[in-house]
Amino acid sequence: MKAAVILFPGSNREGDVASALKHVTGVTPSIVWHADTELPAGTDLVVLPGGFSYGDYLRCGAIAARAAIMDAVRAHAARGGLVLGICNGFQILCESGLLPGVLVRNARLRFVCREALLKVERSDTPFTRRYAKGAIVRYPVAHGEGNYTADTEMLKRLEGEGRVVFRYVMADGKRDDTQVLNGAANSIAGIVSEKLNVLGLMPHPENHVDPLLGPTDGRALFESIAGVLERA
Amino acid sequence: MKARVLVTLKSAVLDPQGKAIEGALRSLGVPGISSVRQGKVFDVEFDGSDPAKAEATLKDACEKLLANTVIETYRIEFVG
């Protein structure tokens, strides 16, 4: 597996995700600068890391989504290549049109930095094969603009096509859209593209991979990706 | 040439920042405010003097970057 992590000015989780990839899969990703126009030859997985690209100016992820490297990322996705966008990376995927909808200010206007409980809604995506369908996992969240929204028609379509992969749930494992930590529509934490090869999620699986730091619920996401790419 | 682009949230989109400002104005005792919605203003200076061309260029800029049309609408005004 060859992985590339895109670095934008203001990204700050590129080290976390690179180290998680190395820790879980043994693969050291290349770090690719946003102004480059090509991905390293043979790239299987592109990661858009968390952070505050361009200081969140204009809208979160808006300027990064128009960076030179994004044409190469779009082409990679169009070929069926895997793309993982975490936090700011998810915002960038939405702004770039690779995923539908948009992430707006948290409904209660607060930056939320804590652990979130998530339900893994499907285990047949390249990112979630090593999870059981319906599993409840813990990933940390740290964002001020993670309130997923899309028009009613798009939400209906996402639900109808089963493209919600991660959903925030309460301690009883049930979703409560009135209590969801950031106000996200249908408690959506992460969605995939139609062809299941592009995943965007607000929570940070890369921060829960090492038992030294606590829970390791994020490991299976990276194991899933590595498993899929090794078989290919 | 100068233009002003106004980007505002679509009316169906919840605006928690606007709501917070609305609440703050109420608590300051500013009377008669029934609703506040927050938006963005871009003042753009322009080469050339053809308004039709400028309008087309700005529309393109709005669609490409200045507005996210999933949640926002935009309006272009020329200010001379």
Interface residues (C-beta under 8 A of the other chain):
Chain A: L58 R59 A62 I63 R66 E95 P100 G101 V102 V104 R105 N106 A107 R108 L109 T149 A150 D151 G183
Chain B: V13 L14 P16 Q17 A20 K64 L65 L66 N68 V70 I71
